[in-house]
Amino acid sequence: MAKITFVGAGSFGFTRKLVIDIFTLPLLRDSTICLMDIDRERLEFSRKAVEKIVSSGKFPARVEATLDREKALKGADVVICSILSGGLDTWRHDIEIPKKYGVDLNVGDTRGPGGIFRALRTIPVMLDICRDIERYCPEAIMLNYTNPMSMLCRAMQRCTSVRVTGLCHSVQLTAEMLAGWIGAEKNRITYLCAGINHQAWFVEFKKDGRDAYPLIRRAIKKKEIYEDEMVRNEMFLALDYYVTEASGHNSEYNWWFRKRPDLIAKYCIYRGPWNSGLYGYTLNQYLAREHTWKDDIKKWLKEKIVLKRGYEYAAGIINAYLGGKPYMFNGSLPNDGIITNLPDKACVEIPVLADRRGFNAIHVGALPPQCAALNNINIASEEMAVEGALTGNAEAVYHAVCYDPLTASVLSLAEIRKMVREMFEKNRLHLKQFRKFNF
């Protein structure tokens, strides 16, 4: 019996979906699912959900729930992490303070001032988790779903021996979207996608072995398709390669779309429920859920469960690591010569083969220079932020924000310094690695 531990299991929707995915694979149906969270109420809801899944499928599995991380990690084969450090009341300052200075963020959880301060809060927690993994289950693999993906994985891969990869669903969902636009079944599509998390590039996208980019160019001439992904479609028309992650997110990671109200109005309004480029959209979605989440969970616990595998990578990776069929996915790993025109050791999102050995990175080579240029400036900002988080150097954090493309397109250096100081003050209780914030 494998032991699969969820750290941050109180993330109800995410945990139950991954557990259903796990039990769709015969090799994993007798696993021990160990749920760990620091929130007793949310943990209890997740325990009830997983027990319901086990009962509905009549799986020979065990379910454990604990507030004790040491107990949860002892003997684990796989650790899945999905935590939030600081909570929504802290996250909101990552959005609201930059907005006051004119930096209009959509989600603010990946890079830029919002993502950087989320990283500063979360990196110490993730490193503590990794040290416990080194102590209690050193052979386990760690699958991280916590954002900001690149900065967290970079810190963990730099400072610990844990075999950790970051997982996101932007690659497979973008591939599915593009296939739909050109009327192709998924099994007729092949692709090579690489870059950094939320900004990886489909270097190749083929239908039946032939370049499908001409078909995509034809598809986005349709008004309804162009407007569904206006930011990404504009980037594609300019840069020649399609980028991962939805337009709302992508508008935060460059200079082109969010620096003026007229540009936001032109490019950043979408129909999709999670794709809006509106200010603080995802944060506001979560804040609204604070009043309804308990009722939503109670309703789900009464409904019939559909035991069907979703689109996340985790179950396939776990199955491969525990002796099943090798599994190809896109994950965040150190750049050990995999992408030749991105910095050495930077956290990159690349094709990976999972098997009993763990994570085997697939060589990519050089990205198109116009794609590598945008990745490189974001990597530079992330590297400075990680260095600041690990050393308690507030000046490095300031420099990281200075080189964020969106922030730099809106604010002067003096304005950035003032904004960063204010963000440090709001995060003071969560940033104990920084002895002083006056810089």
C-alpha positions in Angstrom: 0.0 0.0 0.0 1.3 3.4 -1.0 1.0 6.3 1.4 0.0 9.5 -0.4 0.0 12.6 1.9 -1.8 15.8 1.1 -0.3 18.9 2.9 -2.9 21.6 2.7 -5.7 19.1 2.4 -8.2 21.7 3.5 -8.2 22.9 -0.1 -11.5 20.9 -0.5 -12.2 21.1 -4.2 -8.6 20.4 -5.2 -8.1 17.5 -2.8 -11.2 15.7 -3.7 -10.5 16.0 -7.4 -7.0 14.6 -7.1 -8.2 11.7 -4.9 -10.8 10.8 -7.5 -8.0 10.9 -10.1 -5.8 8.6 -8.0 -8.5 6.0 -7.5 -9.1 5.7 -11.3 -5.7 3.9 -11.5 -5.9 0.2 -10.3 -2.3 0.3 -8.9 -3.3 3.1 -6.5 -6.7 1.9 -5.3 -5.4 0.4 -2.1 -3.4 3.5 -1.1 -3.5 5.2 2.3 -4.6 8.8 1.7 -3.3 10.9 4.6 -4.8 14.4 4.9 -3.0 17.1 6.8 -4.0 20.7 7.3 -3.7 23.4 10.1 -7.4 24.3 9.8 -9.4 21.7 11.8 -12.7 22.5 10.2 -11.5 22.4 6.6 -9.6 19.2 7.3 -12.7 17.5 8.6 -14.7 18.5 5.5 -11.9 17.0 3.3 -11.8 13.8 5.4 -15.6 13.3 4.9 -15.2 13.9 1.2 -12.4 11.4 0.7 -14.2 8.8 2.8 -17.3 9.3 0.6 -15.1 8.8 -2.5 -13.7 5.6 -1.1 -17.1 4.3 -0.1 -18.7 5.2 -3.4 -16.1 3.4 -5.4 -15.7 0.5 -2.9 -12.0 1.1 -3.0 -9.7 -0.9 -0.6 -8.1 2.3 0.6 -7.5 3.8 4.0 -8.1 7.5 4.9 -6.2 9.3 7.7 -6.6 12.9 8.8 -4.2 14.8 11.1 -3.2 18.3 12.2 0.3 16.8 12.8 2.7 17.3 9.9 5.3 14.9 11.3 2.7 12.1 11.6 1.4 12.8 8.1 4.8 12.6 6.5 6.2 9.6 8.2 6.5 6.8 5.7 4.9 8.8 2.8 5.8 7.7 -0.7 4.3 10.9 -2.3 3.6 14.3 -0.9 1.2 16.7 -2.6 1.3 20.3 -1.4 -1.4 22.9 -1.9 -1.1 25.5 0.9 -1.9 29.2 1.3 0.4 31.1 3.6 -1.2 34.1 5.2 -4.8 33.6 4.1 -7.1 35.8 2.0 -6.9 38.8 4.3 -3.2 38.9 3.6 -3.4 38.0 -0.1 -5.7 41.0 -0.6 -2.9 43.4 0.2 -0.8 41.9 -2.6 -3.5 43.2 -4.9 -4.8 46.3 -3.2 -1.5 48.0 -2.4 -0.1 47.8 -6.0 -3.4 49.0 -7.3 -3.1 52.2 -5.1 0.1 52.9 -6.9 -1.3 52.2 -10.4 -0.2 48.6 -10.8 -3.4 46.8 -11.8 -3.1 43.1 -11.0 -5.6 40.4 -12.1 -4.6 37.5 -9.7 -1.2 38.5 -8.3 -0.2 35.0 -7.2 2.6 34.1 -9.7 5.1 37.0 -10.2 5.2 40.8 -10.0 4.7 42.5 -6.7 1.8 40.3 -5.6 3.6 37.0 -6.5 6.9 38.2 -5.0 5.3 38.9 -1.6 3.4 35.7 -1.7 6.7 33.9 -2.3 8.3 35.8 0.6 5.6 34.5 2.9 5.5 31.0 1.5 9.1 30.0 0.9 10.0 29.6 4.6 6.9 27.3 5.1 7.8 25.2 2.0 11.4 24.8 3.2 10.1 23.6 6.6 7.9 21.1 4.9 10.9 19.9 2.8 13.1 19.5 5.9 10.4 17.3 7.4 10.3 15.3 4.2 14.1 14.9 4.4 13.7 13.7 7.9 10.6 11.5 7.8 10.2 10.3 4.2 13.4 11.1 2.2 12.6 8.8 -0.7 9.2 10.5 -1.3 8.6 12.7 -4.3 6.9 16.0 -3.8 4.3 17.4 -6.2 3.8 21.1 -5.6 0.6 22.9 -6.7 1.2 26.0 -4.5 1.8 29.3 -6.2 4.0 31.2 -7.0 5.2 28.0 -8.7 8.5 29.0 -10.1 9.8 30.9 -7.1 8.8 28.2 -4.6 10.2 25.4 -6.6 13.4 27.3 -7.2 13.9 27.8 -3.4 13.1 24.2 -2.6 15.3 22.8 -5.4 18.1 25.1 -4.5 18.1 24.5 -0.7 16.9 20.9 -0.2 17.5 17.4 -1.4 13.8 16.7 -1.9 12.8 15.5 -5.4 10.1 18.1 -6.1 8.4 19.3 -9.2 5.8 22.0 -9.7 2.6 21.1 -11.4 0.1 23.3 -13.3 -2.7 22.6 -15.7 -2.0 25.5 -18.1 -0.1 23.4 -20.7 -2.7 20.6 -21.1 -5.6 23.0 -21.0 -4.1 25.3 -23.6 -3.3 22.3 -25.8 -6.9 21.2 -25.5 -8.2 24.7 -26.3 -6.0 25.0 -29.4 -7.1 21.6 -30.6 -10.7 22.6 -30.2 -10.1 25.8 -32.2 -8.9 23.8 -35.2 -11.4 21.0 -34.8 -8.9 18.3 -33.9 -9.3 15.4 -31.5 -6.8 15.4 -28.7 -5.2 12.1 -29.9 -4.3 13.8 -33.2 -2.3 16.5 -31.5 1.4 16.5 -30.5 3.4 19.3 -29.1 6.6 20.5 -27.5 6.0 23.1 -24.8 8.7 24.8 -22.7 9.6 28.0 -20.9 8.6 29.0 -17.3 5.5 28.3 -15.4 2.5 30.3 -16.7 4.8 31.5 -19.6 5.8 28.4 -21.5 5.7 28.3 -25.3 4.3 25.8 -27.7 7.6 25.6 -29.7 5.8 22.9 -31.8 2.1 22.3 -32.2 1.2 19.6 -34.7 -1.9 17.9 -36.0 -1.3 14.5 -37.6 2.4 15.2 -37.5 2.1 18.5 -39.5 2.5 22.0 -38.3 -0.9 23.2 -37.0 0.1 26.9 -36.5 -1.4 27.9 -39.9 -4.7 26.4 -38.7 -4.5 28.4 -35.5 -3.8 31.6 -37.3 -6.9 31.0 -39.4 -9.0 30.2 -36.3 -8.2 33.4 -34.4 -9.5 35.4 -37.3 -13.0 34.4 -36.0 -14.2 37.2 -33.7 -15.4 34.9 -30.9 -12.1 33.0 -30.8 -10.0 36.1 -30.9 -12.0 37.8 -28.1 -11.9 34.7 -25.8 -8.1 35.0 -25.5 -7.3 38.5 -26.7 -4.1 38.9 -24.8 -2.7 35.6 -25.8 -3.8 35.9 -29.3 -2.1 39.3 -29.6 1.0 37.8 -28.2 0.8 35.0 -30.7 0.3 37.3 -33.6 3.4 39.3 -32.5 5.7 36.6 -31.2 4.7 33.6 -33.5 4.4 31.0 -30.7 1.4 30.4 -28.4 1.9 30.9 -24.7 0.4 28.9 -21.8 -1.9 30.3 -19.1 -5.1 32.3 -19.6 -5.1 35.9 -20.9 -6.0 37.4 -17.5 -2.9 36.0 -15.9 -0.7 36.6 -18.9 -1.6 40.3 -19.0 0.3 40.6 -15.7 3.6 39.2 -16.9 4.6 41.7 -19.6 4.6 45.4 -20.5 1.9 45.5 -23.1 -1.7 45.2 -21.8 -2.2 46.5 -18.2 -0.2 49.8 -18.0 -3.1 52.1 -18.9 -6.9 52.0 -18.3 -7.7 52.2 -22.0 -5.5 49.2 -22.7 -7.1 47.2 -19.9 -10.5 48.1 -21.3 -9.5 47.1 -24.8 -7.7 43.8 -24.1 -8.5 42.6 -20.6 -12.2 42.0 -20.5 -13.3 38.4 -21.1 -16.3 36.2 -21.1 -14.7 33.1 -19.4 -15.5 32.6 -15.7 -11.9 32.3 -14.6 -10.2 34.2 -17.5 -11.2 37.7 -16.7 -8.5 40.3 -16.8 -10.3 42.5 -14.4 -8.5 43.9 -11.3 -8.3 41.5 -8.5 -10.7 39.1 -10.2 -9.6 35.8 -8.7 -9.1 37.3 -5.3 -12.6 38.7 -5.4 -13.9 35.3 -6.4 -12.3 33.7 -3.4 -13.5 36.5 -1.0 -17.0 36.0 -2.2 -16.7 32.2 -1.5 -15.9 33.0 2.1 -19.6 33.4 2.7 -20.7 30.2 0.8 -18.0 27.6 0.9 -19.4 25.6 3.8 -22.8 25.4 2.2 -21.2 24.4 -1.1 -19.3 21.6 0.6 -22.3 20.3 2.5 -24.2 20.3 -0.7 -21.5 18.3 -2.5 -21.3 15.8 0.3 -25.0 14.9 -0.4 -24.6 14.5 -4.1 -23.7 11.5 -6.2 -20.0 11.3 -7.1 -18.8 10.8 -10.6 -15.6 8.8 -10.4 -14.0 10.1 -13.6 -10.4 11.2 -14.1 -9.8 14.9 -14.7 -6.9 16.7 -16.4 -4.4 17.1 -13.6 -1.0 15.3 -13.9 -0.6 14.1 -10.4 -2.2 10.7 -10.6 -0.3 9.7 -13.7 3.0 10.7 -12.1 2.3 8.8 -8.9 1.3 5.7 -10.8 4.5 5.8 -12.8 6.7 6.4 -9.7 5.1 3.5 -7.9 5.8 1.1 -10.7 3.1 1.7 -13.3 3.4 2.9 -16.9 5.9 5.8 -17.4 4.1 9.1 -17.8 5.0 12.2 -19.7 4.0 15.6 -18.3 5.2 19.2 -18.2 6.6 20.2 -14.8 8.9 22.8 -13.1 12.5 21.6 -12.6 16.0 23.1 -12.5 17.4 24.1 -15.9 20.3 21.7 -16.1 21.1 22.5 -19.7 17.5 21.7 -20.8 16.7 25.1 -22.3 20.0 26.4 -23.6 19.1 30.1 -23.8 17.6 30.4 -20.3 19.8 30.7 -17.1 21.4 27.6 -15.6 19.5 26.2 -12.6 16.6 28.6 -13.1 13.2 26.9 -12.5 11.8 26.1 -15.9 8.7 24.3 -17.1 9.7 21.5 -19.4 8.6 18.1 -20.7 9.4 15.4 -18.0 9.1 11.6 -18.0 8.0 10.2 -14.7 9.0 6.6 -13.9 10.4 4.6 -10.9 13.5 6.8 -11.0 11.5 9.9 -10.4 11.6 12.9 -12.7 13.6 12.7 -16.0 13.8 16.0 -17.8 13.6 16.0 -21.6 16.1 18.2 -23.5 14.5 21.1 -25.4 17.4 23.2 -26.8 17.0 26.9 -27.5 13.7 28.7 -27.4 12.9 31.2 -30.1 14.8 34.4 -29.1 11.6 36.6 -28.8 10.2 34.0 -26.4 13.4 33.5 -24.4 13.7 37.3 -24.0 10.4 37.6 -22.1 11.2 34.5 -20.0 14.6 35.9 -19.1 13.4 39.2 -17.7 10.8 37.3 -15.5 13.5 34.8 -14.4 15.8 37.7 -13.4 13.1 39.2 -11.2 12.2 35.8 -9.7 15.9 35.0 -9.0 16.3 38.2 -7.0 13.1 37.6 -5.1 14.2 34.1 -4.1 17.6 35.4 -3.1 15.9 38.1 -0.9 13.6 35.5 0.6 16.4 33.1 1.5 18.8 35.8 2.9 16.5 38.3 4.4 17.8 41.0 2.0 15.0 43.5 1.5 17.0 45.4 -1.1 17.0 42.3 -3.3 13.2 42.2 -3.1 13.0 45.8 -4.1 15.3 45.0 -7.1 13.1 42.1 -8.0 10.0 44.4 -8.2 12.0 47.0 -10.1 12.5 44.5 -12.9 8.9 43.2 -13.0 7.8 44.2 -16.5 4.3 45.5 -15.5 5.5 47.4 -12.5 8.4 49.0 -14.5 6.0 50.1 -17.2 3.9 52.0 -14.7 6.1 53.3 -11.8 9.3 55.2 -11.3 12.1 53.7 -9.2 11.2 55.9 -6.3 7.5 55.0 -6.5 8.4 51.3 -6.6 10.5 51.7 -3.4 7.6 53.4 -1.6 5.2 50.6 -2.7 7.6 47.9 -1.7 8.1 49.5 1.8 4.3 49.6 2.3 4.0 45.9 1.2 6.7 45.0 3.7 4.9 46.7 6.5 1.6 45.0 5.7 3.4 41.6 5.7 5.6 42.2 8.8 4.1 39.4 10.8 4.7 36.9 8.0 8.3 37.9 7.1 10.4 37.1 10.1 13.4 36.4 8.0 13.7 40.1 7.4 15.3 41.9 10.3 14.5 45.4 8.9 12.5 46.8 6.1 14.1 50.2 5.9 16.1 50.2 2.7 
